[in-house]
Amino acid sequence: MTPPSLVDRHIGFIHALRQAGLPVSLAEGLDAANALTVIDLAERETLREAYAATLVKRRTHRPGFDALFDLWFPPVVSGSYDSYGSREDAAPDEDKGNLGIDLERAELPELRDRLAELLMGDPGDPAFREFARAMVGRFGRVQAAAGRQSWFSYAVLRALSPDTLVARLLDRTLEARGGLPEKVARQQIRRNIAAFQEAVASDVRRRIAEESGIEKIARTTVKPPIDKIDFLRVTHAELAQLRREVHPLARRLATRLTIKHKLGHRGRLDFRRTVRASLSTGGVPLTTRLRPKRPHKPELVVLCDASDSVATFSHFTLLLTFALREQFTKVRAFAFVDVVDEITKLFSPGADVLDVISRMAKEADIIRFGRTNYGQVFERFAERYPDAIGPKTSLLILGDARSNYQAPAVDTLKRLAGEARHAYWLNPEPRRQWDTGDSVAMAYGAVVPMYECRNVAQLAEFIETLA
Amino acid sequence: MWFASPDEVRERLTAVDYLADDGISTSVFLAGALGKPLLTEGPAGVGKTQLAKAVAEATGARLIRLQCYEGLDEARALYEWNYKKQLLRIQADDDAWDDIFSEEFLLERPLLKAIRSDEPTVLLIDETDKADVEVEGLLLEILSDYQITIPELGTISAARKPYVVLTSNATRELSEALKRRCLYLHLDYPTPERERDIVLAQVPGLPGSIAEQLARTVATLRGLELKKSPSIAETIDWAHTLLALGRTELDEAAIGETLGVVLKHNSDQVRAAKELGLPARS
C-alpha cells in the first residue's frame, strides 16, 4: 500500500472542514494548495497559519479549524504499540526541556512538581506540550472493554489534578496573599491550567484518531460557533462568552440598521444646496443635493419571561435590545414569572451587564408562586400599565409559551397586540417542540406572529427585520 | 518578491519595532508570495493599521492609504474627471467634445494611484467596514486582477502589483466575495509574554519588571467582562504614563490613579475597581 500523498491529505482536510460547517470554496482550496508550494512544510505552525490564512475567514470558525488541524497534521506520531505500553517516536532532544526527569518512570509527586513548574511558565514553551503528551501516554489509557482500550483526558487530569496545585503555586509566587497581585497571579495560573487541559484533550484526540481513524473523531470534535449555540443549552463558560458578544453584536446590528435606513429612497431635492453646489461648475447643476430622510424609529415594549427555564435567552435578548437603545425612540422593558414588573430603570446607560442581571433577580417584583403563568401576566399587564402600548409601539414578547396548564388569556393578548403597531413573539424552543406538553405556542402564535429564536444568529436576523 | 520566508518577515518587522507572531509572519509572507490582498480583522487598537505601516517601512515601499468612511464613493476612492477643466475646455473650443475624456482631465485618487505606481507600493485600505457595501463591489476588480476599468479610457492594469492590506473592525460582516479574494488574518489581544515584549519595544525606557506586571494586569483586565477591553495601544499609553509619573512599581495605588488611561467607560472602571479590590474612587 502506498502512503497517502500530500494532495490526498490536503483534499481530506478540506473535506473535513466543509463537513464541520466551514464554507471553504474551491478557489480558497486552490489558494491553500498554492500556499503549500511556497512555505516550508516542515514548520508545523507555518503550515497551520498558511491554511488558516487561506481557508478560515471568520473568527468564530478558528477553534474548530485548530482542532481539525491537530487531527490531520498531528505534531507527533506515536511509535509502535505493543500490549504493555506505547513508545513515542521521540525527537532526540525531547528530554532537554524536561530537565532530569524521566517522564515515563518518575513518581507522581515528582511529576506534579514538574507540572507546577510548567504552570508558572509560558504555555507556548514546547516542553509544556511534550509534558502533556507524555502524561497522556502514562495515565490516559483506560480499558474500555475486554481487549480494547481507549484514551480519556479525565484520567490524566484526575491523576495529576492541576486544580489542586493552585494554592501551592500562589504561595510560591507571592510573598503575601490578597489584593491585586493575587488576582493577577490567579488569572495567569488559570490560563495555564486551561492551556494544559486543552493540550491533554488535543493529544487524547490525536491518539484516538490514530487508533480508530480521523473521520470518526473529527465529527464529534468541532463545536458549533458561538452564534449557533442554543440559548437553552448554553454552558457557564459559553454564557460569559455570549455576554461579551452583546456589545460587538449590538454595534454590528446598529451599523447594518443605519445602512438599511440610508439605502431607502432619499428625501426630496434640497434646492438651495443644489444651487450652491452648481456655482463651482459655472452654474450647471451637475450634482444634485437631497434632503436627508427622516429616520424611522419605533418605540419598543419588551415583555420578557424571567423564569429559570428561559433565563439565558431573555437576559441576552434584553441586554441586546438595550445596547441597541439608539435604534429605538423609547424602550420599556417588563419582566415576569407569575407577576409582571417594569425593569426599564435597571438598564440605565452605562450600567454594568452583570449588575443588571443580579439586580433584576433581586429587586424586581416578578415572583409570587414561582411558576410561569402567562394568562395572569397578560391580564395584570393590561391592568397595571394601560398606557404602555400605543399606536406607535412595537410589542416584543420573549418566552417559551409554557404556562403550566393555566388559562392562557389569549383574548387579552389579542387586544394588546391589536393596540400595538406591531407585535412579535420570540420563542427559544425549537419549532417542533411547540404545543407539546404545557406549551400553548400555537394558540398564542395565532394572535401574535411567533418566531423561533434559538441562537444569536437567529436573534440578529430578527432584530434586523424589527428596526 | 516581497519576502523570502516567514522568518525573514519576522526579522524585518522586528527591525522596525513590530513584533510578529507565527500567524502574522506567515500571512504577511503569503500575501507577498501569492500576490493576494491581506484582510486583517480584530478589535480596535491591536495593530492592524500599524502592520501595514510596518510592512511599508520594512520593505522601503511607498505607503498609499485609503481611509474608508460612510459615503466614500468612486470619485474619492478611484478617480474623478476634472469637471471644471473640462467645462473650460468646452467653452474655449467648441470642437473639444471628443477629447475631454483623456489623461489630462483625470484626477488620480488613492486606488488608481497605487495601481499606476511603478515603485513598490503598499496600499492600505483602512477600516473597510466603515464604507458602504457598494464600495466593496468597487474593490473587487482591483483586489482580484489589480486593474481598474474607466469606461471612457479603458482598462488600466497595474504596472507593478501593489501589496494590499485591508483592515476591518468587524462592525459589519464584509461580503463573501471580498473575503474570498483575500487572505485572512485575525489579530487578537496578544499573550502577556508577547505584550510585554511589545511594550518594551515601544517604550524603551521602561524597566522590564514593570512591563511584566503591566502585561499581566492588562491580561487580567481583559479577563473581566468589560464593555471595552484595553487594547495594545492603551497598554503602551499606560506604560508611557507610568514612566512619566516616575513610578517604579505597579501597585494598587498606581493602578487606581492611572486606570483612566486604559479603561474609558465609567462602568468599566467601577467594575475593575470592584473586581481587583482597588481603592474606591470618588
Interface residues (C-beta under 8 A of the other chain):
Chain A: P23 S25 A27 E28 D31 N34 A35 V38 I39 D40 E43 E45 T46 R48 E49 A50 A52 A53 T54 V56 K57 R59 R62 D122 G124 G178 G179 L180 K183 V184 Q187 Q188 R191 A240 R243 R244 H247 P248 R251 R252 T255 R256 I259 K262 S280 T281 G282 V284 L286 G350 A351 D352 V353 L354
Chain B: S5 P6 D22 G23 T26 S27 F29 L30 A33 L34 K36 L38 L39 E41 Y83 K84 L87 Q91 D129 D132 V133 A170 T171 R172 E173 E176 K179 R180 C182 L183 Y184 L185 H186 T191 P192 E193 Q213 R216 T217 A219 T220 G223 E225 K227 K228 D251 E252 I255 H265 N266 S267 V270 R271 E275 L276 G277 L278
